[in-house]
Amino acid sequence: MILSGCGHFAAPPAKSNGFQLSRECEHLAANVADPLDEGRITQRTDPKLAVGEYRVALGTANDNLTATRTCQQGQRVRVGKGSAK
C-alpha cells in the first residue's frame, strides 16, 4: 500500500485556533446614506445644492474607506508582531 500524503491539513476553524481580530475596522467601513433616500434632496432642490449633498456623502464614504484601510494596516502590523489587540 502506498501512502499518498493526502491527509487533511487544513487550518483549524477560527473559533478553535484561539486567535480573533477585533471588529473595529468593520465598524469604520460604515455605509453612507444616499441624500435622496434621506430626503435631503427632492425634485425642487436646487441642482447645485443637490451636487453639494452628494459631494459631502462621497467625501464621507471616502473618509470611511481611508479609516478602514488605516485600521486594517494597523491590524496587520499588530498581528505580525503577535498581538491582535
N, C-alpha and C positions, 0 to 999 in steps of 0.2 A: 504494500500500500504506500502510495506517495502522498506526502502531506504538501498541499499546495500553498500553505500560508494564507489561506483565505479567511482567517479568523476575523472576528468583528472587533475592530479597534477604533470605533467612533468615539468622539469626545463625549464625556458624560453630560447629561442634561444640565442646563444652567442651574436648576434648583439644587442639584446634588453636588455641584463642584465647590460650593462654599464661596463663590465669588459673584457679586452682582454690582452693576454700575448704578449710580444714582440716576434718578429720572429728572434731575434738574434741567438738563439740556432739552428734554422733550417739552417741558413747560415753557421754555423760551420760544419754541417753534410754534407759537400760537397763530391760528388763522386770523386774518384781518377781515372784518365785515365789509361787504360792498356798500358804499354810501347810498346807492339806490335802494337796496334792501332795507337799510336802516331808516329810510325816509328823509335823509338829509338832502336828497336831490329829488325833484319832481319835474313834471313836464314844464312847469312855469319857472324853474330855476334858471337864472342867468347862465348861459353856457360857460362863461369864464369862471364863475363860482363852481360849476359842476366839475370843470377840469381841475380846479384847485382842490376840491374834495377828493378826487381820485388821486391827485398828486400826493396829498397827505397820506391816504391809505397805502399807496405804493411805497412811500417813504417808511411808513411804519412796518410794512411787510419786509422791506429790505433790512431794516434795523433788526427785526426778529431773526432773519436769516444770518446776519452777521454775528449776533449774540449767540445763536445756536452753534455756528462754526467755531467761534472762540471757546465756548464751553466744551465742545467735543474735543478740540485740540488740547485743552487742559486735562480732560479725562484721559486722553491717550498718553500724555506725559506722566500723569499720576499712575496709570496702570503700568507703564513702562518701568516706573520706579518701585512698583509693588504695593501701591496704596490706591484703593478705589475711592476713597473719600475726598 
